[in-house]
Amino acid sequence: MDDRAELADATMWDGSLHSGSLGTFMNRPRVAATSAALRAAGATVAVLGFPWDGTCISRPGTQLGPRGLREASEQFLPYNASTNVDLAQSFNIVDCGDVPVVPGNPALTQERAEAITSQILAADVIPLILGGEHSITIGPSRAFAKKFKRCAMVHFDTHFDTAESVAGEPLSHCCPIARAVDAGFNPRKIVTIGPSGWLNPRSELEYTRSHGIALFALDDVWSLGPRVVAERTRSVIGGDVDAVYLTVDIDVLDAAYAPGTGVPTPCGMTSREILAIISGLRGLPIRAVDLAEVSPPWDHSGITARLGVRILLEALAAISYGSVPTRSLPTQSLLS
């Protein structure tokens, strides 16, 4: 990591004062975010908070997202009785704390996020990143593209997020997909699912089309159904990739399900639709997951954070498919 990440004064605060949390995700052990410590712990999934909203162009508050998601995770178990999926059989999940963000400095903050994610990936551990605004994908996707040369991405969002810059800032939360392409992701192996509404500039649509990014707008989810969207997503990704990065912006969901975000989406995707699509991604080599734009100050009763945790656990369940020889995942609920 950059020497500037080291604190000269041990009594000095680090990052944002109130965005961190002493608790861990699902009360898992805290492990240092170094490849040596992760290997020693036998970790296979590392939770990493990224408490950052330094480029937010709308309602702020996502810097508190990691705290909110960790708090919400206390109400979940690693076992799903409906599907007989036990994540504890598939993974050793640890919590690596938070990226030490630098308020007012997106460039240095992304450098730090990239360096920490590189440590996690070097240990052959899956990063599970808790945002934070959607620029949290930028640093980790750079590390991912360096680790996996043939990399792909599945992107859930109500926005395209392919802006080249916002007012000259290329590290904005409107830019993560464009920055992923810059980092080395093959745009023809990127799938964006769920854009809708009245807050997508023409230039971002043109970027998406001109670069060959596969697009399933919300209308496609409605007309095709989640299962077909998942099947076509797997087809676009194909078998000639080394790893897939899954990034979920919580604002892809209807504001009734996810009010706690910077740009709530009226008439967005339903909870059932996104969970069905993610379940349908089973078999893809997903090796990193992030969840962005949970904003606890706007989250009535914590429902957005709880849904965010459910999405993360369903993503891990999809990754676990086929990884545990002692059981196979049923095609329908065991309780039916």
C-alpha positions in Angstrom: 0.0 0.0 0.0 1.1 3.6 -0.6 3.3 4.9 2.3 0.8 7.7 2.6 -1.7 5.2 4.1 0.5 4.9 7.2 -0.5 7.2 10.1 2.3 9.2 11.6 0.3 9.8 14.8 -1.1 6.8 16.5 -3.7 9.1 18.3 -5.0 10.5 15.0 -8.3 9.4 13.7 -8.3 7.5 10.4 -10.8 8.1 7.6 -14.3 9.3 8.4 -15.1 9.6 12.1 -18.5 7.9 12.4 -18.7 5.7 9.3 -17.0 2.7 10.6 -18.5 0.0 12.9 -17.0 -2.0 15.7 -19.2 -5.0 14.8 -18.4 -7.4 12.0 -20.5 -8.8 9.2 -22.6 -11.7 10.6 -20.3 -11.6 13.7 -17.6 -13.2 11.7 -13.9 -13.0 12.9 -12.0 -9.8 12.2 -8.9 -10.5 10.1 -6.3 -8.1 8.8 -6.6 -7.3 5.1 -3.3 -8.9 4.1 -2.8 -12.0 2.0 -0.7 -13.6 4.7 -3.3 -13.0 7.5 -6.1 -14.2 5.2 -4.2 -17.4 4.3 -3.4 -18.1 7.9 -7.1 -17.7 8.8 -8.1 -20.1 6.0 -10.5 -17.4 4.7 -12.4 -17.9 1.5 -14.6 -14.8 1.6 -13.4 -11.4 3.0 -15.9 -8.7 3.8 -14.5 -5.2 3.1 -16.4 -2.0 4.0 -15.9 1.0 1.7 -17.5 3.9 3.6 -17.3 6.5 0.9 -19.7 9.1 -0.6 -17.1 11.7 -1.7 -18.4 12.2 -5.2 -22.1 11.9 -4.5 -24.2 14.1 -6.8 -27.5 13.4 -4.9 -28.5 12.7 -1.4 -25.4 11.9 0.7 -25.2 9.2 3.4 -23.8 6.1 1.7 -20.6 6.4 3.7 -22.7 4.9 6.5 -23.6 1.9 4.3 -21.1 -0.5 5.6 -22.1 0.2 9.2 -25.8 -0.3 8.3 -25.2 -3.5 6.4 -23.1 -5.0 9.2 -25.8 -4.1 11.7 -28.5 -5.6 9.5 -26.5 -8.8 9.0 -26.9 -9.6 12.7 -30.5 -10.7 11.8 -29.4 -13.4 9.3 -28.0 -16.9 9.6 -25.7 -18.6 7.1 -28.3 -21.3 6.6 -31.4 -21.1 4.4 -34.0 -23.7 5.4 -36.0 -23.1 2.2 -33.1 -24.3 -0.1 -30.9 -26.2 2.3 -28.0 -23.9 1.4 -25.5 -23.6 4.3 -22.9 -21.0 3.5 -20.8 -22.1 6.5 -20.2 -25.4 4.6 -19.0 -23.5 1.5 -17.1 -20.6 2.8 -15.0 -19.4 5.7 -16.2 -15.7 5.9 -14.1 -13.1 7.7 -14.4 -9.4 8.1 -11.4 -7.2 7.1 -12.8 -3.9 8.3 -13.0 -0.8 6.1 -11.0 0.9 3.4 -9.2 3.8 5.1 -10.8 6.5 3.0 -9.3 9.9 2.6 -12.1 12.5 2.8 -11.9 14.9 -0.2 -9.4 12.7 -2.1 -11.1 10.2 -4.4 -7.8 9.3 -6.2 -5.9 8.3 -3.0 -9.0 6.6 -1.6 -9.3 4.4 -4.8 -5.6 3.6 -4.6 -6.1 2.3 -1.1 -9.1 0.3 -2.1 -7.2 -1.2 -5.0 -4.3 -2.1 -2.8 -6.4 -3.8 -0.2 -8.5 -5.7 -2.8 -5.2 -6.9 -4.4 -4.2 -8.3 -1.1 -7.5 -10.2 -0.7 -7.3 -11.5 -4.3 -3.7 -12.6 -3.9 -4.8 -14.9 -1.1 -7.4 -16.5 -3.6 -10.2 -15.0 -1.4 -13.5 -13.6 -2.7 -13.9 -9.9 -1.7 -17.4 -9.0 -0.6 -17.4 -5.2 -0.6 -20.0 -3.1 1.3 -20.6 0.4 0.0 -20.5 3.3 -0.1 -21.5 5.1 -3.3 -21.1 3.2 -6.6 -17.6 4.5 -7.2 -16.6 1.8 -4.7 -16.3 -0.5 -7.7 -13.5 1.5 -9.3 -10.5 0.6 -7.1 -11.5 -3.0 -6.6 -12.3 -3.6 -10.3 -8.8 -2.4 -11.1 -7.3 -5.0 -8.8 -9.7 -7.6 -10.2 -8.6 -6.9 -13.8 -4.9 -7.2 -12.9 -5.6 -10.6 -11.2 -7.9 -12.0 -13.9 -6.9 -11.1 -17.4 -10.2 -12.5 -19.0 -12.6 -10.8 -16.7 -16.3 -10.1 -17.0 -18.9 -8.1 -15.1 -22.6 -8.4 -14.2 -23.9 -5.0 -13.2 -27.4 -4.3 -11.6 -28.3 -0.7 -11.7 -31.1 1.8 -12.5 -28.3 3.8 -14.2 -25.8 3.0 -16.9 -22.9 4.4 -14.9 -20.8 4.8 -18.1 -20.0 8.5 -17.7 -16.5 9.4 -18.8 -16.5 12.0 -16.0 -18.8 14.3 -14.1 -17.7 18.0 -14.1 -14.2 16.7 -14.9 -14.1 14.1 -12.1 -13.5 10.6 -13.7 -13.8 8.8 -10.3 -17.4 9.8 -9.8 -20.1 7.3 -8.8 -21.5 7.8 -12.2 -18.4 6.4 -13.8 -17.6 2.9 -12.4 -18.4 0.9 -15.6 -16.4 3.2 -17.8 -13.5 2.9 -15.4 -13.9 -0.9 -15.4 -13.5 -0.9 -19.2 -10.4 1.3 -18.8 -9.0 -1.2 -16.2 -9.2 -4.0 -18.7 -12.7 -5.5 -18.6 -13.9 -6.6 -22.0 -17.0 -4.4 -22.6 -18.6 -7.3 -24.6 -18.4 -9.3 -21.4 -20.2 -6.7 -19.3 -23.9 -7.1 -18.7 -26.0 -4.3 -17.3 -29.4 -5.2 -15.9 -32.2 -2.9 -14.8 -31.7 0.6 -16.1 -35.0 2.6 -16.3 -36.5 6.0 -15.8 -35.6 9.6 -16.3 -32.1 9.9 -15.0 -29.9 8.4 -17.7 -28.0 10.8 -20.1 -28.0 10.1 -23.8 -24.2 10.0 -23.8 -24.1 7.1 -21.3 -26.6 5.1 -23.5 -24.4 5.8 -26.5 -21.3 4.6 -24.6 -23.1 1.4 -23.6 -24.1 0.7 -27.2 -20.9 1.7 -28.9 -18.8 -0.4 -26.6 -21.0 -3.5 -27.0 -22.1 -3.7 -23.4 -25.1 -6.1 -23.2 -28.1 -4.3 -21.8 -31.3 -5.7 -20.2 -33.4 -2.7 -19.3 -36.1 -3.0 -16.8 -38.6 -3.4 -19.6 -36.7 -6.5 -20.7 -36.9 -7.9 -17.2 -40.6 -7.4 -17.3 -41.1 -8.9 -20.8 -38.6 -11.7 -20.7 -38.8 -12.6 -17.0 -35.9 -13.1 -14.5 -35.1 -16.7 -15.6 -34.6 -15.7 -19.3 -32.6 -12.6 -18.3 -30.3 -14.8 -16.2 -29.9 -17.4 -19.0 -29.0 -14.7 -21.5 -26.6 -13.1 -19.1 -24.8 -16.4 -18.7 -24.7 -16.7 -22.5 -23.2 -13.3 -22.9 -20.5 -14.1 -20.3 -19.8 -17.4 -21.9 -17.2 -19.9 -20.9 -14.1 -18.1 -22.1 -13.6 -15.9 -18.9 -11.5 -16.5 -15.9 -13.7 -14.6 -13.4 -16.8 -12.5 -13.0 -17.2 -9.4 -10.9 -20.8 -8.9 -9.6 -21.7 -5.3 -8.7 -25.2 -4.4 -7.4 -26.4 -0.8 -7.0 -29.3 -1.0 -4.6 -31.1 1.7 -6.5 -32.0 -0.8 -9.2 -34.8 -1.8 -6.9 -38.1 0.0 -6.6 -38.1 2.6 -3.9 -40.8 0.7 -2.1 -38.2 -2.0 -1.4 -35.1 0.2 -1.2 -35.9 3.8 -0.1 -32.6 4.1 1.7 -30.4 5.2 -1.2 -29.3 8.4 -2.8 -31.5 8.2 -5.9 -34.6 6.1 -5.1 -36.2 4.6 -8.2 -39.9 4.8 -8.7 -41.2 1.7 -10.5 -37.9 -0.1 -10.3 -37.1 -3.8 -10.1 -38.8 -5.9 -7.4 -36.9 -7.8 -4.7 -38.1 -11.1 -6.2 -36.9 -10.2 -9.6 -33.3 -9.4 -8.6 -33.1 -12.5 -6.3 -34.3 -14.7 -9.1 -31.8 -13.3 -11.6 -28.9 -13.7 -9.1 -30.0 -17.3 -8.4 -30.0 -17.9 -12.1 -26.3 -16.9 -12.3 -25.3 -20.1 -10.6 -22.3 -21.6 -12.4 -20.7 -18.4 -13.4 -17.2 -18.0 -11.9 -18.1 -15.0 -9.7 -15.0 -14.0 -7.7 -15.9 -10.6 -6.3 -19.2 -9.0 -5.2 -20.0 -5.5 -4.2 -23.2 -3.8 -3.0 -23.4 0.0 -3.4 -25.5 3.0 -2.5 -27.2 1.8 0.7 -27.7 5.0 2.6 -28.9 4.5 6.3 -29.9 8.1 6.9 -32.7 7.6 4.4 -33.5 4.0 5.3 -36.8 3.7 7.1 -36.7 0.9 9.6 -33.5 -0.4 8.0 -35.4 -2.3 5.2 -32.9 -1.3 2.5 -29.9 -2.6 4.5 -31.7 -5.9 5.2 -32.5 -6.4 1.6 -28.9 -5.6 0.8 -27.7 -8.3 3.1 -30.2 -10.8 1.5 -28.8 -9.9 -1.9 -25.2 -10.5 -0.7 -26.1 -13.9 0.8 -28.0 -14.9 -2.3 -24.9 -14.0 -4.4 -22.8 -16.2 -2.1 -25.3 -19.0 -2.5 -25.0 -18.7 -6.3 -21.3 -18.9 -6.0 -21.4 -21.9 -3.7 -23.4 -23.9 -6.3 -21.5 -27.1 -7.0 -18.7 -26.2 -4.5 -19.9 -28.6 -1.8 -19.8 -32.2 -2.8 -21.9 -33.4 0.2 -25.2 -31.9 -1.1 -26.8 -30.5 -4.2 -29.0 -27.5 -4.3 -32.7 -28.3 -4.9 -34.6 -26.7 -7.7 -37.4 -25.8 -5.5 -38.1 -25.0 -1.8 -37.7 -27.9 0.6 -40.6 -26.4 2.5 -43.1 -26.7 -0.4 
